Amino acid sequence: MSTWLNCISLNERFRCTSSGVAVELAFATPGFNPKLCSFLVGEAVRRLNGGNVPRHLVDYPAEYVQKILQKKLSKTGSDIEKLSALQWERHICSWHFNADSQPLGDCMNACYLQEEGYNTVRRIIECDDSIGTVVVGFEEVSFTVHRDLICRHSQYFKGAFEGGFSEATDGVVVLKQESVKDFALFAAWLYTGNIELPDADELTWYSHYERKVQRATEAGMAQRDGDSDGSDEASEDCKTTDDQPDQSVIQSLLIDLFIFADRRGVSGLRNDIIDLLAIQRESGWSLVSGSAERVGAAYSSLPSNSMLCRYLIEEAAYGWDFGFGAMDSLQEFPPEFMAAVMKCMLLFSKRKGIKFAPDWRDDMCIFHDHDSDAERERCEAAHLAWQAEMDGRSALEAKE
């Protein structure tokens, strides 16, 4: 299944057909897979036109060329040509072999379970052909993106690429005040639907990179070569003893990414970050609200009614106790945050006989921004397994 997904994803992304080497291998192999060959022929029928026929067509298998010609001349096209890009993706099982013990329906359900690959292909295939460029940071790193995709997920980029400004005409948006790290994480989420957290080595490398950019910025000169791997400034700042990323570094990274998503109107990414923070907390991670620096960053860059601020308040009200490591530095936290935490704790203390559990256990969508009731319903359905697990955890804690 992953081979099919990769093939579709790459070919749709670059608007091309499978390579000559791949076609030759499929058709030259004795007893070759007819489903695979039908896929390749149909793909070519849908993609090829007078302007993109390979110059060395004679080098392709004769049977492959003949079948394409037959389809073109018949004017009926293949099944794959009749399907839209999204339908092709959803009906990928039409090109699978299914044993009697596994009917087509079961196969399709199994394919849908490969959610990461499915989402990646879906997000790419649903895009149009329009490509845009986003230039990020003082060092002016260029990212190439599908305009339709980025506009669908970001109100800011929708206004930039589709509004009446020069960005819409030129297809270039410049974000000198954003960091390459934040935009790279956003771009990865945009195309995969997942927050791709960097590992310890990547974090260490990027910390060196940021320091070099900062020095270049302060000196008034941009470093554009990017050839250094940071080995001249080896550091373990981003690692723990087991060579894993430091939790505090990851948490600060997520705070920064949420602030980026808020600035650029990416509600889906904001919601996913809240989910990840809650999952990490329930998995035993330290308190995000335990750092005055992290809380201060959120309050200085976000409105106080932001969902992240609300999460931090409730996490502190639920998780802080007399053994809390930052008890001696409470004066360093934003006053508005401290007042909200105190109010939250007082409300919880009035619930006599009821052991308090954080709201994210009951309904994660309380900390989400949804554009419609239908979107909220879909989100709640996607979190059913999480809510069931949290209900069980809260019940066990109530008995203690």
C-alpha positions in Angstrom: 0.0 0.0 0.0 2.8 2.5 0.9 4.3 2.0 -2.6 1.0 3.0 -4.2 0.7 6.0 -1.9 4.3 7.1 -2.6 3.9 6.7 -6.3 0.7 8.8 -6.4 2.0 11.4 -4.0 5.2 12.0 -6.0 3.6 11.9 -9.4 0.8 14.3 -8.3 3.2 16.6 -6.7 5.4 17.0 -9.8 2.6 16.5 -12.3 4.5 13.7 -14.1 4.1 10.0 -14.9 6.1 7.1 -13.6 9.7 6.9 -14.8 10.7 4.9 -17.9 12.8 2.6 -15.7 9.8 1.8 -13.5 7.6 1.2 -16.6 10.2 -1.0 -18.2 10.5 -3.0 -15.0 6.8 -3.5 -14.7 6.3 -4.6 -18.3 9.5 -6.6 -18.8 9.0 -8.8 -15.7 7.6 -12.2 -16.7 4.1 -12.6 -15.3 4.0 -9.0 -14.6 1.2 -7.6 -12.4 -1.7 -6.6 -14.8 -3.2 -4.3 -12.2 0.1 -2.4 -11.9 0.4 -2.1 -15.7 -3.2 -0.9 -16.0 -2.3 1.7 -13.3 0.7 2.9 -15.3 -1.2 3.1 -18.6 -4.1 5.0 -17.1 -1.7 7.4 -15.4 -0.1 8.2 -18.7 -3.4 8.6 -20.5 -4.5 11.1 -17.9 -1.2 13.0 -17.8 0.3 13.0 -21.3 -0.5 15.6 -23.9 1.1 17.1 -27.0 3.5 19.1 -25.0 4.9 16.6 -22.5 5.4 13.4 -24.5 8.9 11.9 -23.7 11.4 12.5 -26.4 12.7 9.0 -26.2 9.3 7.3 -26.4 10.8 4.5 -28.5 12.8 3.4 -25.5 9.6 2.6 -23.5 8.1 -1.0 -23.7 6.1 -1.4 -26.9 3.1 -2.9 -25.1 3.0 0.1 -22.8 3.0 2.5 -25.8 0.4 0.5 -27.6 -2.0 0.4 -24.7 -1.7 4.1 -24.3 -2.4 4.7 -28.0 -5.4 2.3 -27.8 -6.9 4.2 -24.9 -6.3 7.6 -26.6 -7.8 6.5 -29.9 -10.8 4.8 -28.3 -11.7 8.2 -26.7 -13.1 6.3 -23.7 -10.0 6.6 -21.5 -9.3 4.3 -18.7 -11.0 4.0 -15.3 -8.3 6.1 -13.8 -8.8 8.8 -16.3 -12.5 9.1 -15.4 -11.8 9.5 -11.8 -10.9 12.9 -10.3 -7.6 13.0 -8.4 -9.4 12.6 -5.0 -11.5 9.8 -6.3 -8.4 8.0 -7.7 -6.9 8.2 -4.2 -10.0 6.9 -2.5 -10.5 4.1 -5.0 -6.8 2.9 -5.0 -8.1 -0.6 -4.2 -9.4 -0.8 -7.7 -5.8 -1.6 -8.6 -5.2 -4.1 -5.9 -5.4 -7.9 -5.9 -7.7 -9.1 -3.2 -7.9 -12.7 -2.1 -11.3 -14.3 -1.4 -10.7 -14.0 2.3 -10.2 -10.3 2.0 -12.9 -8.7 -0.1 -12.6 -5.2 -1.6 -14.4 -3.5 1.3 -12.0 -4.9 3.9 -9.0 -3.9 1.7 -10.3 -0.3 1.4 -10.8 -0.1 5.2 -7.3 -1.3 5.8 -6.0 1.3 3.4 -7.8 4.0 5.2 -6.2 3.0 8.4 -2.9 4.2 7.0 -3.9 7.7 8.0 -0.6 9.5 7.7 0.0 8.4 4.1 -3.6 9.0 3.3 -3.6 12.5 4.6 -0.3 13.3 2.9 -1.6 12.2 -0.5 -5.0 13.9 0.1 -3.5 17.2 1.0 -1.2 17.2 -2.1 -3.7 15.8 -4.6 -6.5 18.3 -3.6 -4.2 21.2 -4.5 -4.3 23.0 -7.8 -1.2 23.6 -9.9 -0.5 27.1 -8.5 2.8 27.4 -6.7 3.9 30.2 -4.4 7.1 31.1 -2.6 7.4 32.2 1.0 10.7 33.9 2.0 11.4 33.5 5.7 13.7 35.2 8.1 16.6 37.7 8.0 18.6 35.1 6.0 15.8 34.9 3.4 15.2 31.2 3.1 12.7 30.4 0.3 10.0 27.8 0.8 7.9 26.6 -2.2 4.3 25.8 -1.3 1.1 25.0 -3.1 -0.9 28.2 -2.9 -4.3 26.5 -2.7 -3.1 24.3 0.2 -1.6 27.1 2.3 -4.6 29.4 1.6 -7.0 26.7 2.7 -5.3 26.4 6.1 -4.2 30.0 6.8 -6.3 33.2 6.8 -3.2 35.3 6.5 -1.8 33.5 3.4 -5.3 33.5 1.9 -5.3 37.2 2.1 -1.8 37.5 0.8 -2.0 35.1 -2.1 -5.6 35.8 -3.1 -6.0 39.5 -2.2 -5.4 42.6 -4.2 -1.8 43.0 -3.2 1.5 42.5 -5.0 1.9 39.0 -3.4 -1.1 37.7 -5.3 0.5 38.8 -8.6 4.1 37.9 -7.9 3.3 34.7 -5.9 5.9 35.7 -3.3 5.3 36.4 0.4 8.1 37.8 2.5 8.1 37.1 6.3 11.4 38.5 7.6 10.2 38.6 11.2 9.4 34.8 11.3 11.9 32.1 12.1 12.9 29.4 9.6 12.3 26.9 12.4 8.7 27.9 12.9 7.9 28.0 9.2 9.6 24.7 8.5 7.5 23.0 11.2 4.4 24.7 9.8 5.2 23.5 6.3 5.7 19.9 7.5 2.3 20.1 9.3 0.7 21.6 6.2 1.7 18.6 4.0 1.4 15.8 6.5 -1.2 16.8 9.0 1.3 16.0 11.8 3.5 18.1 14.0 6.9 16.7 13.1 9.0 17.3 16.2 12.8 17.5 15.7 15.1 15.1 17.4 17.9 16.1 19.8 20.5 16.3 17.0 18.3 18.5 14.9 17.6 20.8 17.8 21.2 21.1 18.6 22.1 21.9 15.0 19.4 24.5 14.8 20.5 26.2 18.0 23.9 26.7 16.4 22.2 27.9 13.2 20.1 30.5 15.1 23.2 31.8 16.9 25.0 32.3 13.7 22.0 34.1 12.1 21.7 36.3 15.2 25.4 37.2 15.0 25.0 38.0 11.3 21.9 40.0 12.0 23.7 42.0 14.7 26.6 42.6 12.3 24.2 43.7 9.6 25.2 41.0 7.2 23.3 37.9 6.1 25.0 34.5 6.0 23.5 32.6 3.0 25.9 29.7 2.4 24.4 27.4 5.1 27.3 24.9 4.7 28.3 24.6 8.3 26.9 21.7 10.3 27.5 23.4 13.6 30.3 20.9 14.6 32.6 23.8 15.5 30.2 24.7 18.4 29.2 21.2 19.7 26.8 21.5 22.5 24.5 19.2 24.4 22.1 22.0 25.4 19.1 20.3 23.6 19.7 16.8 24.9 19.0 14.9 28.1 21.2 12.1 29.4 19.4 9.5 27.3 20.1 11.5 24.1 16.4 12.5 23.8 15.3 16.1 23.2 15.0 18.1 26.4 11.3 18.4 27.3 11.6 22.0 28.1 13.1 22.7 24.7 10.3 20.9 22.9 7.7 22.8 25.0 9.2 26.1 24.2 9.3 25.2 20.6 5.5 24.4 20.7 4.8 27.7 22.4 6.7 29.5 19.6 4.9 27.5 17.0 1.5 28.3 18.5 2.4 32.0 18.5 3.3 31.7 14.8 0.0 29.9 14.0 -1.9 32.6 15.8 -0.2 35.4 13.9 -0.8 33.7 10.6 -4.3 32.5 11.2 -3.7 28.8 11.2 -6.4 27.5 13.6 -5.9 23.8 12.7 -2.3 23.9 13.8 -3.2 25.8 17.0 -5.7 23.0 17.8 -3.2 20.3 17.1 -0.6 21.9 19.3 -3.0 22.0 22.2 -3.8 18.4 21.7 -0.1 17.5 21.7 0.6 19.5 24.9 -2.3 17.7 26.7 -1.1 14.3 25.4 2.4 15.0 26.7 1.1 16.1 30.1 -1.0 13.0 30.5 2.1 11.0 29.5 4.1 12.4 32.4 5.8 15.4 30.8 6.6 18.3 33.1 4.3 21.3 33.4 4.5 23.7 30.5 3.1 26.3 32.9 6.1 25.6 35.2 8.3 28.0 33.4 7.8 31.8 33.8 9.7 32.3 30.6 7.3 30.1 28.6 4.2 31.6 30.2 5.6 35.1 29.7 6.2 34.3 26.0 2.6 33.3 25.6 1.2 36.2 27.4 3.4 38.8 25.7 2.5 37.5 22.2 -1.1 36.3 22.5 -4.4 37.8 23.8 -5.2 36.7 27.3 -8.3 34.8 26.0 -6.2 32.7 23.7 -6.8 29.0 23.9 -3.1 28.4 24.8 -3.4 30.9 27.7 -6.5 29.1 28.9 -4.7 25.8 28.7 -1.7 27.1 30.7 -4.1 28.5 33.4 -5.9 25.2 33.8 -2.7 23.2 33.7 -1.3 25.3 36.5 -4.5 25.2 38.6 -4.5 21.4 38.3 -0.8 20.6 38.5 0.8 23.2 40.8 1.3 22.1 44.4 3.6 23.0 47.3 6.3 20.9 45.8 6.2 22.9 42.6 9.7 23.8 41.5 8.9 27.4 40.6 7.3 28.4 44.0 10.2 30.7 44.8 9.9 32.6 41.5 6.2 33.2 41.3 6.8 36.9 41.0 8.3 36.3 37.6 5.1 35.1 36.1 2.7 37.6 34.4 0.3 39.1 37.0 -2.7 38.4 34.8 -1.8 34.8 34.6 -1.3 34.5 38.4 -4.7 36.1 39.0 -6.4 33.7 36.6 -4.7 30.7 38.2 -5.8 31.8 41.7 -9.4 32.3 40.5 -9.4 28.9 38.9 -8.1 27.2 42.0 -10.7 28.9 44.2 -13.5 27.7 41.9 -12.1 24.2 42.1 -11.9 24.4 45.9 -15.7 25.0 46.1 -16.5 21.7 44.5 -16.7 19.8 47.8 -16.4 16.1 47.5 -15.5 16.3 43.8 -11.9 15.6 42.7 -11.0 18.1 40.1 -9.9 16.9 36.6 -8.7 19.2 33.9 -11.3 20.1 31.2 -9.1 18.7 28.4 -10.1 15.2 29.7 -13.8 15.9 29.4 -13.8 17.8 26.1 -10.6 18.7 24.2 -12.6 21.0 22.0 -13.0 23.4 24.9 -9.4 24.5 24.0 -9.9 24.5 20.2 -11.0 27.2 17.8 -13.6 25.8 15.3 -15.2 27.7 12.4 -18.5 25.9 12.5 -20.6 23.4 14.5 -20.0 20.8 11.9 -16.2 21.2 12.3 -16.5 20.8 16.0 -18.7 17.7 15.6 -16.0 16.1 13.4 -13.3 17.1 15.9 -15.3 15.6 18.8 -15.7 12.4 16.9 -12.0 12.2 16.2 -11.3 12.5 19.9 -13.7 9.8 21.1 -10.9 7.3 21.9 -9.0 10.0 23.8 -12.1 11.0 25.9 -12.8 7.4 26.8 -9.2 6.9 28.0 -9.3 10.1 30.0 -12.7 9.1 31.5 -11.1 6.0 32.8 -8.1 7.8 34.2 -10.3 10.4 36.0 -12.4 7.6 37.5 -9.3 5.8 38.9 -8.0 9.1 40.4 -11.3 9.8 42.0 -11.1 6.5 43.9 -7.7 7.3 45.3 
